[in-house]
C-alpha cells in the first residue's frame, strides 16, 4: 500500500469582528452544510460592507451625482463637469473680492446725540502771553533784593530751578485782583483748585473742577474777573481735557490769532460743547487702546528725550517715561547747565523743523478721546481800563458721541461668501461640512485599506500559513 500526502489548509481563527460579519452575511459552504467563513470570503464581505458605508455619503451639490455616476452618458458628464468648473471659478472670484474688501478695513462713523445729567468740565489753563520763563515784575522785585541778579539763571545760586520757575512765574497772577467764581455764589476754591503747570513757555496756571457739573448756562460756569496792574498782564487761555498735558503744544497755542485776554479791551465769553470719540484700531489707521495714553503726552516725552540728550540735564516741564535711560539725569540747577538747556530749547522751538520735528516721534492718536468744541464771543469791555472778564460755560447738557465701526465686518464676509456659493454652486455651510466629512471618510478608508494590505503582506512573509499531512489509503 502506498501512502499519498495531501495538503489541506487549516481554517484561520476568526476574530470577534469577523464572526459578526459571518453571522450577518450567513455565508454557507455547500460541502459542510454549516455557516462558515474563509479568509477570501471574509475580505469580500469586509470590503462590501465598507463600500456600502461609502455609498451612504452623498454630497448635496447639484450635478454631483451626474458627474460621479458611471452609468450616465459621457457627454452629459462632460457638460456638468464644465459647468461646475465655470461656477467654481466665478464663486472663487466673488469670494476673493469679498475677502479683499474685508481686509481693507473701511470704517463708518456713527454719531449719537446724548442728553446726560452731568458733564465733565474741562481744565482751563492760563499763561502769560509775552513772557517765556519769567515775568518782569517778579524779576524787578528780586533785583531790588539782590542787584547781582540779572537773569533767571542767576537765581540758581539761591534756589533750584523748580522753585525759581514757581517764584518768578507766579508774581503777576498773585498781584492781580483776581475774582474767581464757579457757579452761582460759589468760589473757585469751593468747586475746584488752581495748580501750577510747567510748560515750554514757562509757568502757567490751570483750574480744574473736582466734580462733574449738573447746571449749564452763562451763570453756571467759570467766571474770572481780573484787574491788571502791569502792561505785561496779557494772558492767553487753553481749554483741554484733564488727561491732556499741554506743556508742549501750549507754545503753538500762544501764537494763535485770538485765544488771548486783552487788558482792558475785550470781555471774552466761551461756550463749550463736550464731545466723545471712539476709533477702531485698524492697520490702515492705528490707534492706542490704553486708557492713560494721549498723543500729547507721547510728543512731550519725545521732545524731552531729545532735549535732555543734548542739554545733559532736565527742566521742570520735562516728562520722561519710567523706562527712559535719561530719567536719572540731574536737574539744571547750575547757571551753566540752565543756560545751555535754555539755548537748546530755543533752537528746538524756533527752528525750521530741522532741529526737532514732531512727525519723527511716531506718536499715534488714542482710540478713546474727549475734546471740547468752543464758540468764542468777544465784546467790548464795559468796565474801566485795566479790567477784563472771562467766562467759560456749557451751553447745553447734550453731547456728541462718535463711534467707528467696520463697514464690512466678519458677519458681512460670511454672508457674502454664503450668497456667492449658494447662487453659483447651490451650496451652503451644511453642504461644505458634508463635503469635508465625505473627503475625511474617503481619506480614512484609503489609509485603513493601505495599512491592512501592508500588514497582511508583512505577516505572510514572516509567518507562512502551516499545512497538515493527511494519510489516505489507496
MINU-281672 format. One record per residue: x, y, z of N, C-alpha, C in turn. Coordinates in steps of 0.001 Angstrom, whole numbers, padded with zeros to 6 digits, always signed. Each point is the difference from the previous one (the first is absolute). Layout:
# residues N
XYZXYZXYZ;...
//
This chain:
# residues 474
+000852-001189+000000-000852+001189+000000+000892+001245+000000;-000264+000898-000885+000742+001253-000038-000806+001105+000658;+000757+000809+000677-000632+001126+000700+000205+001285-000822;-001033+000781-000125+000083+001292-000703-000292+001133+000982;+000731+001033-000214-000174+001176+000860-000886+001039-000691;-000919+000455+000736-000896+001061-000508+000132+001223+000894;+000054+001165-000621+000147+001263+000737-001359+000660+000169;-000351+000224+001241-001297+000610+000317+000270+001255+000843;-000579+001117-000407+000159+001261+000757-000908-000018+001215;+000615+000227+001118-000807+000089+001217-000751+001332+000047;-001171+000005+000512-000728+001268+000114+000684+000934+000996;+000073+001296-000389+000624+001006+000864-000986+000430+001074;+000424+000059+001261-000919+000454+001065-000516+001409-000297;-001258+000176+000229-000663+001277-000292-000119+000845+001260;+000148+001272-000203-000199+000929+001110-001488+000208+000247;-000305+000718+001076-001413+000251+000331-000662+000843-001070;+000739+000971-000574-000573+000827-001052-000298-000825-001227;+000941-000888-000365-000229-000854-001173-001157-000958+000216;-000166-000515+001216-001117-000886+000289-001328+000717-000180;-000059+001267+000398-001240+000759-000189-000315+000179-001473;+001072+000196-000798-000220+000138-001439-000534-001301-000587;+000558-001119+000452-000454-001291-000503-001441-000265+000376;-000365+000324+001226-001374-000197+000424-000959+000906-000747;+000460+001202-000309-000867+000939-000713-000226-000433-001433;+001082-000375-000686-000119-000392-001414-000519-001418-000197;+000128-000858+001021-000468-001389-000072+000546-000711-001232;+001349+000003-000070+000671-000673-001112+000049-001501+000298;-000595-000774-000846-000141-001446+000246+000822-000783-001014;+000806-000900+000512+000734-000879-000886-000884-001199-000331;-000038-000340-001296-000880-001094-000445+000479-001375+000463;+001307-000115+000171+000540-001315+000357-000291-000397+001429;+000007+000931+000901-000180-000313+001414-001391+000207+000507;-000727+000886-000647-001352+000303+000465-000027+000880+001219;+001146+000573+000383+000085+000882+001156+000334+001419-000441;-000255+000922+000922+000355+001396-000262+001454+000203+000346;+000840+000193-000995+001418+000184+000209+000509+001138-000873;+001194+000470+000323+000668+001041-000788+001424-000421-000248;+000524+000328-001157+001432-000096-000220+000567+001396-000217;+001302+000081-000183+000659+001304-000073-000447+000795-001211;-000143-000634-001148-000394+000717-001216-001411+000559+000120;-000927-000857+000497-001374+000480+000167-000074+001121+001038;+000867-000104+001001+000024+001052+001021+000424+001337-000599;+001044-000032-000854+000443+001249-000630-001086+000590-000868;-000722-000864-000744-001079+000486-000856-001105+000617+000819;-000375-000695+001089-001066+000537+000847+000400+001318+000647;+001270+000040+000460+000477+001219+000663+000016+001173-000963;+000517-000222-001230+000051+001087-000973-001377+000416-000449;-000899-000970-000133-001361+000356-000422-000688+000849+001057;+000305-000304+001279-000599+000804+001069+000526+001430-000032;+001317+000167-000209+000573+001340-000032-000474+000760-001228;-000102-000683-001149-000526+000667-001186-001423+000458+000217;-000765-000849+000706-001375+000406+000300-000023+001242+000875;+000964+000079+000955+000086+001193+000834+000395+001219-000789;+000904-000157-000979+000395+001143-000822-001159+000528-000817;-000845-000910-000511-001119+000451-000835-001062+000735+000799;+000076-000084+001342-000973+000738+000806+000294+001500+000009;+001243+000419-000353+000369+001405-000045-000358+000559-001375;-000952+000933-000015-000409+000646-001251+000044+001504+000222;+000809+000706-000803+000167+001441+000125-001143+000693-000736;-000625+000963+000716-001160+000673-000580+000369+001144-000917;+000822-000239-001011+000357+001010-000992-000675-000365-001307;-000752+000914-000605-000651-000320-001279+001025-000434-001047;-000280-001130-000659+000868-000514-001048+001048-000970+000483;+000169-000136+001342+001044-000910+000484-000320-001445-000314;-001259-000393+000088-000369-001381-000316+000187-000293-001481;-000247+001012-000811+000197-000208-001439+001485-000135-000324;+000835+000776+000674+001442-000045-000275+000603-001325+000462;-000378-000472+001186+000603-001210+000555-000754-001268-000352;-001133+000130-000638-000739-001198-000409+000601-000612-001253;+000519-001225+000110+000683-000635-001126-000966-000479-001082;-001270-000134+000334-000967-000477-000986-000565+001115-000866;+000323+001275+000332-000515+001123-000784+000759+000120-001315;-000632+000668-000952+000611+000165-001317+001228+000897+000122;+001107-000302-000699+001230+000805+000119-000196+001462-000347;-000815+000291-001032-000208+001411-000359-000703+000765+001111;-000925-000671+000652-000705+000654+001109+000964+000263+001157;+000868-000959+000290+000969+000190+001070+000978+001126-000339;+000449+000074-001275+000917+001065-000415-000658+001370+000132;-001290+000089-000397-000719+001275+000099-000062+000487+001444;-000355-000908+000923-000118+000406+001399+001360+000282+000628;+001027-000676-000425+001347+000292+000500+000428+001407-000416;-000216+000353-001270+000359+001344-000481-000819+001079+000704;-001290-000266+000172-000855+000980+000657+000417+000207+001458;+000357-001070+000671+000433+000112+001403+001318+000760+000110;+000915-000226-000930+001282+000711+000023-000211+001501-000198;-000873+000364-000945-000282+001424-000243-000621+000644+001231;-000958-000674+000625-000652+000558+001189+000985+000108+001165;+000896-000974+000138+001023+000066+001054+000933+001193-000215;+000370+000243-001259+000863+001138-000298-000697+001323+000334;-001267+000135-000383-000740+001233+000299-000183+000182+001505;-000306-001088+000699-000160+000085+001454+001322+000390+000668;+001107-000576-000473+001306+000343+000546+000318+001471-000243;-000335+000523-001164+000270+001400-000320-000808+000926+000914;-001261-000347+000234-000827+000832+000867+000459-000075+001458;+000350-001190+000465+000470-000153+001379+001310+000755+000195;+000882-000032-001010+001255+000742+000089-000261+001495+000151;-000955+000536-000761-000347+001421+000133-000547+000325+001379;-000793-000908+000574-000528+000233+001353+001117+000014+001032;+000961-000905-000143+001115-000048+000952+000851+001265-000112;+000246+000470-001217+000767+001238-000185-000718+001187+000632;-001302+000046-000162-000777+001079+000598+000034-000071+001519;-000005-001214+000549+000067-000164+001454+001366+000425+000529;+001064-000358-000714+001342+000341+000452+000312+001487-000147;-000744+000715-000830+000225+001446-000137-000395+000765+001253;-000847-000586+000851-000391+000571+001291-000552+001422-000129;-000926+000179-000905-000669+001288-000101-000929+000179+001204;-000002+001185+000556-000791+000272+001202-001065+001049-000316;-001062-000071+000740-001058+001004-000048-000136+000593+001401;-000479+001197+000071-000102+000712+001273-001465+000256+000322;-000386-000451+001182-001354+000232+000485+000020+001138+001021;-000942+000902-000132-000072+001172+000871-001293-000073+000803;+000147+000119+001329-001154+000011+000887+000002+001289+000820;-001160+000585+000144-000174+001170+000852-000642-000477+001300;+000738+000136+001108-000426-000542+001288-000246+001148+000968;-001124-000075+000685-000332+000982+001036+000315-000622+001351;+001059+000476+000636+000473-000590+001248-000334+000912+001173;-000073-000594+001207-000301+000791+001189+001191+000843+000436;+001221-000496-000227+001204+000720+000396+000981+000035-001158;+000903+000974+000033+001054+000126-000996+001320+000298+000707;+001075-000450-000605+001333+000220+000572+000522+001352-000491;+000219+000904+000942+000492+001325-000359+001488-000096-000326;+000457+000701-001028+001405-000128-000415+000936+000754+000940;+001281-000238-000188+001019+000809+000665+000200+001285-000791;+000110+001112+000702+000218+001307-000611+001386+000476+000415;+000919+000062-000955+001385+000385+000259+000227+001420-000492;+000637+000836+000844+000295+001383-000342+001494+000234+000120;+000572+000639-001024+001437+000292-000033+000188+001457-000419;+001147+000567+000434+000353+001344-000426+000427-000017-001458;-000496+000948-000773+000206-000039-001442+001408+000414-000405;+000608+000924+000726+001233+000616-000507+001275-000568+000612;-000103-000806+001023+001203-000446+000690+000105-001514-000058;+001220-000475-000167+000201-001431-000128+000214-000675+001350;+001029+000371+000707+000325-000703+001228-000089+000862+001244;-000300+001271-000122-000097+000841+001183-000827+001233-000360;-000417+000772+001016-000704+001259-000237+000833+001149+000549;-000013+001131-000662+000892+001115+000365-000229+000547+001394;-001259+000047+000454-000245+000587+001316+000631-000827+001114;-000044-001318-000121+000634-000843+001011+001511+000143-000055;+000572+000071-001205+001446+000158-000114+000453+001353+000545;-000794+001039-000204+000351+001327+000507+000029+000007+001520;-000945-000698+000616-000014-000080+001468+001240-000724+000508;+000432-001014-000701+001189-000738+000413+001277+000805-000219;+000030+000862-001006+001172+000845-000220+000173+001014+001133;-001135+000497+000505+000078+000925+001125+000559-000674+001236;-000252-001303+000102+000506-000743+001155+001473-000376-000180;+000404-000290-001226+001384-000373-000302+000315+000562-001380;+000845+001067-000038+000266+000684-001260+000834-000816-000972;+000510-001142+000427+000797-000831-000901-000872-000937-000834;-001266-000052+000283-000905-000875-000733-000422+000709-001286;+000353-000551-001126-000342+000565-001296-000906-000908-000827;+000137-001306+000164-000747-000982-000768-000501-001093+000932;-000981-000789-000414-000454-001107+000860+001114-000956+000371;+000982-000165-000877+001096-000913+000323+000813+000488+001185;+000001+001330+000272+000742+000519+001137-000629-000411+001327;-001281-000330-000009-000680-000399+001233+000371-001406+000437;+000599-000778-000898+000294-001387+000332+001059-000137+001069;+000722+001104+000302+000938-000038+001119-000730+000051+001335;-001279+000377-000036-000789+000100+001228-000986-001156+000150;-000751-000281-001053-001008-001076+000039+000134-000831-001269;-000688-001149-000028+000071-000863-001181-000896+000529-001107;+000063-000639-001152-000680+000508-001178-001519-000088+000143;-000508-001036+000647-001455-000118+000165-000546+001112+000880;+000680+000270+001102-000423+001100+000876+000141+001347-000696;+001002+000122-000847+000172+001245-000757-001165+000218-000944;-000366-001047-000744-001131+000126-000921-001280+000326+000753;-000238-000647+001107-001225+000248+000763+000006+001409+000606;+001168+000457+000419+000069+001312+000645-000164+001142-000969;+000711-000025-001102-000039+001127-000926-001139-000136-001003;-000633-001147-000054-001126-000148-000917-001328+000268+000642;-000021+000102+001327-001268+000153+000701-000316+001446+000333;+000950+000914-000232-000168+001364+000469-001213+000717-000543;-000128+000085-001334-001109+000744-000591-001342-000574+000402;-000073-001316+000056-001284-000637+000290-000453+000294+001429;+000917+000096+000927-000376+000269+001380-000205+001490+000249;+000719+000838-000730-000126+001436+000218-001298+000554-000570;-000545-000677-000991-001250+000480-000574-001149-000241+000974;-000975+000894-000032-001204-000185+000808-000914-000968-000744;+000154-001270+000337-000694-001061-000714-001278-000366+000740;-001109+000069-000717-001297-000446+000525-000390-001238-000791;-000182-001107+000686-000269-001262-000682-001210-000670+000642;-000984-000312-000840-001204-000698+000445-000249-001178-000937;-000628-001015+000572-000449-001123-000834-001418-000367+000451;-000963+000373-000834-001394-000177+000376-000513+001179+000788;-001231-000086+000410-000640+001099+000725+000449+000004+001460;+000605+001124+000394+000413+000226+001388+000954-001075+000514;+000831-000544-000860+000979-001007+000407+001373+000430-000508;+000941+000124+000891+001340+000399-000398+000693-001143-000731;+001060+000340-000713+000752-001019-000718+000643-000993+000964;+000446+000473+001178+000612-000898+000976-000996-001005+000553;-001294+000344+000017-001017-000925+000501-000353-001067-001040;+000178+000306-001268-000378-000941-001054+001194-000727-000608;+001181+000615+000063+001178-000611-000615+001267+000579+000582;+001055+000024-000775+001288+000483+000496+000860+000446-001185;+000908+000934+000307+001012+000443-000948+001292-000776+000244;+000679-000370-001049+001274-000693+000132+001008+000595-000973;+001265-000075+000400+001077+000502-000843+000299-001028-001081;+000158+000482-001219+000281-000871-001138+001274+000497-000685;+001037-000809+000004+001253+000358-000662-000083-000379-001467;+000319+000978-000863-000063-000207-001438+001283+000517-000644;+000092-000180-001316+001182+000483-000714+000045+001526-000052;-001114+000684+000255-000011+001466+000015+000073+000538+001416;+000224-000863+000979+000117+000455+001370-001085-000579+000878;-000354+000777+001054-000979-000455+000984-001385+000493-000358;-000947-000934-000078-001405+000314-000257-000831-000472+001183;-001297+000312-000045-000892-000318+001098-001255-000632-000569;-000359-001135+000566-001102-000778-000535-001049-000195+001084;-001270+000234-000369-001117-000179+000935-000721-001293-000353;-000265-000799+001031-000674-001278-000198-001147-000135+000999;-001156-000421-000495-001176-000208+000840+000048-001407+000573;-000411-000133+001266+000086-001293+000661-001099-000963-000447;-001191+000468-000210-001141-000865-000300-000620+000393-001344;-000664-000946-000676-000735+000365-001220-001090+001018+000305;-000328+000787-000982-000984+001065+000177-001371-000473-000456;-001008+000545+000651-001383-000351-000326-000746+001132-000699;+000414+001239+000272-000705+001152-000547+000780+000586-001171;-000709+000545-000941+000605+000647-001157-000492+001440-000077;+000585+000736-000908-000424+001372-000180+001081+000984+000403;-000265+001245-000252+000977+001066+000159+000481+000158+001438;-000880-000225+000976+000337+000252+001401+000314-001288+000766;+000252-001082-000707+000305-001274+000654+001320-000580-000494;+000928+000882-000322+001307-000440-000436+001096+000751+000729;+001150+000101-000653+001150+000694+000587-000082+001488-000324;+000105+000823+001037-000055+001455-000145+001267+000579+000626;+000823+000683-000817+001235+000607+000472-000031+001488-000336;+000260+000807+001002+000085+001443-000190+001374+000442+000474;+000773+000596-000899+001396+000350+000280+000183+001507-000110;+000669+000567+000979+000408+001396-000059+001520+000026-000082;+000529+000256-001168+001444-000061-000234+000655+001311+000417;+001234-000117+000463+000775+001166+000424+001302+000131-000763;+000220-000850-000977+001265+000019-000725-000281-000040-001492;+000803+000683-000802-000210-000057-001450+000279-001385-000588;+000575-000882+000808+000289-001343-000478-001122-000982+000342;-001098+000491+000592-001089-000886+000401-000907-000294-001194;+000560-000640-000952-000755-000424-001173+000053-001524-000021;-001138-000633+000227-000065-001443+000204-000695-000687-001169;+000410-001234-000246-000726-000840-000956-000438-001269+000723;-001007-000646-000537-000605-001139+000682-000026-001207-000935;-000144-001165+000630-000098-001255-000740-000973-000903+000751;-001026-000452-000695-001021-000878+000582+000262-001415-000502;+000171-000935+000926+000413-001344-000380-000523-001008+001018;-000069-001304-000371-000384-001039+000966+001033-000143+001110;-000408-000638+001104+000894-000138+001144+001215-000855-000315;-000170-001027-000824+001104-000917-000255+000974+000500-001058;-000261+001145-000601+000893+000564-001013+001008+000911+000686;+001279-000222-000300+001077+000821+000550+000441+001019-001051;-000335+001289+000168+000307+000999-001035+001376+000632+000154;+000938-000673+000666+001294+000619+000271+000772+000317-001265;-000202-000776-001067+000732+000235-001243-000801+000833-000990;-001244-000395-000270-000755+000710-001031-000558+001338+000482;+000268+000375+001250-000414+001329+000457+000769+001082-000740;+001180-000343-000525+000795+000969-000763-000717+000378-001294;-000588-000981-000667-000741+000287-001227-001299+000731+000298;-000617-000321+001121-001258+000659+000361+000242+001471+000322;+001162+000307+000566+000314+001398+000317+000050+000862-001245;+000411-000581-001099+000092+000752-001245-001298-000011-000800;-001079-000533+000592-001286-000003-000692-000516+001427-000139;-000978+000159-000849-000442+001341-000403-000784+000723+001087;-000952-000691+000664-000912+000753+000863-000318-000700+001314;+000796-001002+000419-000274-000653+001272+000758+000687+001128;-000150+001300+000131+000661+000733+001068-000983+000981+000622;+000339+000443+001203-000841+000916+000763+000677+001352+000018;-000534+000941-000747+000621+001319-000099-000246+000829+001239;+000996+000752+000387-000082+000819+001206-000884+001218-000264;-001179-000036+000611-000888+001138-000080-000609+000239-001363;+000039-000971-000898-000524+000201-001346-001266-000813-000258;+000028-001263+000379-001128-000864-000309-000366-000836+001223;-001272-000317+000057-000499-001052+000873-000254-001227-000869;+000413-001154+000493-000052-001215-000802-000950-001003+000637;-000958-000486-000796-000909-001080+000392+000267-001193-000910;+000167-001168+000610+000307-001214-000751-001073-001041+000303;-000752-000367-001016-000975-001081+000123+000688-001303-000425;-000129-001019+000821+000676-001255-000288-001025-001121-000184;+000332-000911-000878-000798-001202-000242+000896-001225+000164;-000520-000978+000737+000774-001193+000317-000162-001032-001110;+001098-000681-000350-000014-001018-001059+000788-001223+000456;-000452-001151-000421+000706-001263+000199+000210-000664-001350;+001140-000664-000155+000310-000688-001250+000681-001319+000322;-000464-001057-000652+000587-001329+000156+000373-000523-001382;+001292-000228-000209+000503-000453-001291+000340-001480+000053;+000046-000607-001181+000387-001401-000121+001494-000102-000251;+000617-000968+000623+001428-000253-000191+000161-000915-001214;+000142+000599-001174+000132-000746-001250+001395+000244-000562;+000409-000875-000910+001358+000099-000537+000216+001286-000788;-000997+000433-000735+000168+001186-000820+000059+001280+000833;-000712+000017+001123-000032+001187+000861+000059-000469+001456;+001181-000378+000494+000078-000578+001348-000183+001048+001084;-000346-000479+001183-000123+000841+001182+000375-000835+001216;+000230+000677+001121+000409-000660+001238-001221-000154+000895;-000215-001212+000506-001181-000292+000799+000221+000190+001489;+001192+000356+000437+000256+000223+001420-000727+001253+000480;-000609-000107+001178-000834+001100+000502+000829+001224+000378;+001213-000181+000511+000814+001121+000471+000832+000639-001105;-000038-000550-001191+000829+000526-001085-000675+001190-000674;+000806+001008-000346-000444+001112-000841+001126+000340-000972;-000358+000477-001160+001009+000381-000983+000821+001178+000492;-000606+000933+000773+000731+001148+000529+001082-000446+000984;-000300-000997+000836+000996-000509+000935+001137-000703-000740;-000327-000732-001046+001034-000675-000791+000937+001013-000653;-000542+001080-000556+000839+001018-000629+000846+000739+001031;-000551+000240+001188+000779+000661+001052+001167-000875+000439;-000216-001300+000140+001088-000911+000359+001059-000046-001090;-000429+000012-001261+000948+000002-001112+000830+001291+000002;-000655+001137+000203+000691+001288+000063+000983+000038+001169;-000425-000508+001152+000861+000014+001186+001205-000905-000176;-000187-001139-000655+001114-000917-000224+001101+000665-000831;-000398+000684-001070+001010+000642-000849+000673+001162+000722;-000777+000782+000750+000571+001160+000689+000977-000430+001095;-000363-001019+000761+000873-000420+001089+001264-000670-000526;-000059-000606-001179+001216-000588-000578+000999+001078-000397;-000496+001113-000537+000903+001065-000435+000413+000917+001147;-000935+000270+000918+000299+000924+001089+000698-000689+001162;-000260-001274+000217+000641-000729+001087-000674+000144+001339;-001104+000778+000078-000711+000169+001268-001483+000200-000291;-000814-000003+001053-001454+000054-000148-000545+001352+000451;-001025+000463-000738-000732+001204+000357-001337-000398+000631;-000671+000920+000714-001203-000395+000755-001138-000555-000846;-000140+000427-001243-001136-000440-000798+000199-001383-000603;+001205-000555+000053+000288-001243-000703-000775-001173+000597;-000384-000899-000884-000690-001228+000377+000719-001163-000651;+000575-000886+000820+000723-001168-000492-000684-001263+000503;-000058-001003-000846-000647-001253+000371+000834-000743+001040;-000626-000980+000642+000696-000771+001033+001126-000850-000573;-000082-000307-001292+001025-000830-000627+001060+000827-000725;-000066+001320+000128+000943+000853-000703+001399-000114+000611;+001057-000116-000824+001372-000028+000549+000446+001349+000546;-000744+001085-000330+000377+001341+000459-000807+000449+001213;-000743-000937+000588-000870+000394+001106+000790+000475+001215;+001198-000516+000187+000814+000349+001170+000971+001149-000276;-000174+000700-001111+000859+001161-000263-000271+001083+001046;+000997+000800+000364-000188+001013+001045-000848+001174-000482;-000556+000742+000938-000733+001229-000286+000996+001109-000350;-000416+000910-000882+000875+001116-000406+000044+001044+001126;+000757-000289+001060+000038+000864+001178+001228+000892+000059;+000792+000017-001069+001145+000913-000049-000196+000997-001131;+000682+001109+000111-000141+001040-001018+000417-000495-001370;+001100-000736-000073+000490-000468-001297-000947-001002-000636;-000460-000986+000778-000892-001020-000578-001368+000592-000366;-000472+000953+000805-001294+000616-000308+000064+000816-001286;+001089+000763-000169+000145+000793-001225+000156-000905-001221;+000745-001109+000125+000149-000931-001124-001335-000642-000364;-000775-000369+001010-001313-000592-000272-000949+001018-000622;+000085+001275+000461-000836+001038-000596+000327+000259-001454;+001290+000012-000345+000386+000205-001394-000473-001168-000876;+000132-001210+000495-000466-001166-000770-001517+000012-000144;-000698+000439+001034-001454+000101-000067-000432+000999-001068;+000681+001135-000087-000336+000985-001027+000249-000549-001399;+001120-000712-000175+000287-000569-001320-001079-001001-000419;-000477-000794+000940-001014-000990-000341-001354+000638-000283;-000317+001095+000699-001300+000638-000194-000032+000929-001209;+001082+000722-000229+000009+001023-001047+000656-000468-001297;+000402-001251-000070+000645-000481-001223-001054-000211-001083;+000495-000225-001211-000894-000214-001138-000419-001460-000154;+000111-000771+001064-000363-001410-000047+001173-000932-000151;+001209+000537-000163+001176-000849-000158+000557-000458+001348;-000179+000821+001046+000493-000382+001325-000930-000993+000678;-001313+000281-000064-000979-000920+000565-001272+000071-000826;-000554-001166-000273-001243-000095-000764-000868-001064+000651;-001230+000365+000318-000875-000920+000717-000371-001231-000829;+000108+000108-001324-000326-001169-000820+001000-001134+000197;+001207+000328+000454+000983-001051+000242-000245-000786+001265;-000961+000405+000805-000278-000710+001250-000876-001223-000204;-000689-000085-001143-000887-001136-000290-001049-000181+001093;-000564+001095+000458-001060-000048+001011-001355-000078-000696;-000713-001069+000238-001321-000175-000594-001055+000428+001011;-001203+000157-000476-001063+000498+000858-000522-001110+000909;-000741+000412+001015-000640-000937+000909-001337-000456-000577;-000397-001233+000289-001279-000511-000503-001188+000653+000710;+000191+000453+001231-001077+000616+000771+000403+001443+000304;-000756+000934-000529+000345+001414+000143-001219+000807+000440;+000275+001024+000790-000995+001010+000327+000573+001357-000400;-000816+000839-000548+000442+001330-000388-001175+000967+000117;+000345+001271-000027-000987+001060+000214+000007+000947-001188;-001168+000212-000532-000168+000972-001080-000401+001337+000619;+000694+001055-000376-000222+001306+000621-000627+000963-001008;-000831+000841+000531-000624+001076-000770+000298+001299+000744;+000986+000756-000502+000480+001193+000706-000783+001238-000443;-000221+000846+000949-000686+001262-000277+000709+001108+000767;+000437+001029-000716+000701+001127+000615-000889+001244-000080;-000124+000659+001119-000777+001248+000063+000880+001070+000616;-000278+001222-000339+000779+001108+000551-000220+000079+001512;+001092+000208+000700-000090+000054+001457-000800+001223+000432;-000947-000230+000906-000814+001102+000508+000483+000443+001379;+001240-000284+000279+000563+000388+001286+001194+000904-000257;+000588+000494+001061+001111+000927-000149+001240-000720-000517;+000943+000763-000494+001227-000542-000566+000774-000772+001059;+000523-001138-000396+000758-000840+000916-000789-001157+000561;-001257-000125-000392-000831-001103+000470-000591-000747-001206;-000081-001297+000141-000686-000784-001031-000604-001236+000634;-001000-000541-000690-000792-001120+000509+000140-001189-000946;+000025-001178+000606+000167-001225-000772-000976-001042+000545;-000879-000501-000868-001001-000981+000425+000048-001234-000910;-000087-001180+000615-000032-001282-000715-001170-000799+000546;-000864-000504-000880-001198-000698+000481-000514-000956-001081;-000745-001002+000458-000703-000906-000908-001269+000669-000491;-000246-000157-001270-001219+000563-000562-001190-000934+000172;+000252-001332-000007-001053-000985+000147+000578-001268+000606;-000867-000863+000549+000461-001252+000592+000113-001126-001021;-000330+000228-001191+000143-001023-001034+001440-000016-000503;+000463-001176-000350+001333-000130-000567-000043-000976-001161;+001032+000056-000790+000086-000788-001231+000986-001152+000196;-000458-001209-000288+000835-001203+000103+000177-000587-001393;+001247-000112-000428+000341-000552-001311+000671-001361+000193;-000516-000992-000682+000505-001372+000121+000272-000545-001391;+001180-000558-000181+000367-000617-001275-000297-001494+000026;-000510-000492-001115-000270-001424-000180+000477-000418-001375;+000271-001297-000120+000417-000520-001296-001168+000027-000979;+000257+000563-001164-001040+000022-001029-000294-001399-000526;+001006-000849-000018-000132-001359-000525+000658-000938+001008;-000796-000505+000964+000529-000821+001062+000017-001475-000340;+000283-000807+001008+000118-001445-000196-001343-000621-000340;-001072+000490+000578-001333-000536-000314-000362+000301-001446;+000305+001224-000464-000262+000336-001397+000803-000897-000941;+001251-000305+000395+000833-000868-000840-000607-001385-000127;-000431-000589+001110-000595-001330-000052-001291-000001-000816;-000798+001036+000149-001243+000080-000777+000292+000119-001489;+001006+000795-000363+000346+000160-001413+000536-001304-000591;+000823-000715+000763+000509-001286-000482-001141-000994-000172;-000913-000044+000977-001144-000899-000116-000887+000330-001191;-000186+001288-000264-000814+000390-001163+000671-000408-001306;+001324+000135-000076+000711-000329-001239-000054-001491-000300;+000370-000811+000979+000006-001446-000259-001416-000563-000068;-000945+000661+000667-001382-000460-000101-000606+000295-001361;+000321+001173-000563-000561+000379-001290+000622-000791-001143;+001318-000206+000039+000686-000619-001131+000159-001506+000140;+000076-000526+001215+000233-001427+000184-001125-000694+000752;-000960+000759+000472-001089-000619+000749+000465-000597+001316;+001060+000575+000585+000571-000536+001229-000339+000898+001183;+000113-000586+001185-000187+000727+001244+001090-000430+000966;-000070+000493+001212+000987-000397+001003-000115-001489+000296;-001217-000508+000066-000194-001427+000236+000550-000832-001152;-000120+000521-001215+000551-000727-001149+001514-000075+000087;+000624+001098+000396+001453-000017+000159+000426-000987+001086;-000732-000031+001108+000319-000959+001049-000192-001431-000481;-001047-000194-000802-000247-001329-000547+001124-000422-000941;+000486+000930-000824+001093-000319-000908+001297-000295+000768;+000256+000760+001056+001178-000268+000814-000093-001350+000689;-001197-000343+000467-000181-001304+000632+000234-001133-000992;-000536+000157-001202+000181-001026-001038+001478-000160-000353;+000709+001124-000175+001421-000085-000307+000799-000626+001127;-000359+000340+001276+000702-000594+001130-000238-001507+000070;-001229-000400-000281-000293-001452+000033+000746-000727-001099;+000031+000571-001197+000742-000639-001098+001486-000108+000340;+000558+001043+000569+001402-000039+000359+000264-001052+001079;-000892-000069+000975+000151-001006+001049-000117-001407-000568;-000947-000216-000900-000191-001324-000605+001221-000400-000822;+000555+000951-000759+001194-000314-000792+001183-000312+000894;+000173+000752+001044+001120-000244+000906-000156-001333+000715;-001232-000318+000387-000241-001258+000694+000236-001191-000913;-000493+000071-001244+000194-001103-000940+001476-000197-000312;+000739+001092-000202+001427-000114-000282+000740-000603+001166;-000392+000369+001235+000674-000551+001178-000270-001484+000158;-001255-000423-000250-000346-001420+000122+000764-000839-001020;+000058+000468-001251+000710-000739-001037+001484-000095+000324;+000572+001094+000495+001421+000001+000320+000317-000952+001144;-000835+000034+001053+000231-000892+001141-000216-001446-000368;-000997-000261-000848-000254-001388-000412+001163-000547-000817;+000562+000806-000878+001144-000447-000791+001206-000277+000860;+000237+000841+001003+001136-000233+000884-000192-001254+000835;-001225-000264+000465-000241-001172+000823+000139-001288-000800;-000379-000001-001263+000127-001202-000816+001456-000321-000294;+000825+001049-000143+001409-000258-000234+000702-000518+001246;-000451+000425+001152+000652-000429+001234-000557-001319+000512;-001315-000144-000020-000664-001207+000521-000823-000631-001124;+000590-000892-000810-000791-000666-001047-001044-000914+000616;-001103-000195-000743-001111-000798+000506+000423-001477+000088;-000162-000722+001121+000422-001413+000159-000931-000946-000773;+000584-001162-000379-000769-001018-000721-000019-001289+000813;-001022-000873-000174-000131-001261+000753+000074-001177-000963;+000540-001121+000493+000118-001225-000781-001148-000938+000354;-000704-000436-001003-001128-000909+000222+000302-001303-000722;-000007-001098+000707+000264-001315-000586-001270-000560-000607;+000160-000457-001211-001174-000566-000721+000391-001380-000517;-000807-000950+000306+000250-001348-000516-000457-000124-001426;+000898-000434-000825-000330-000204-001419-000258-001460-000237;
//
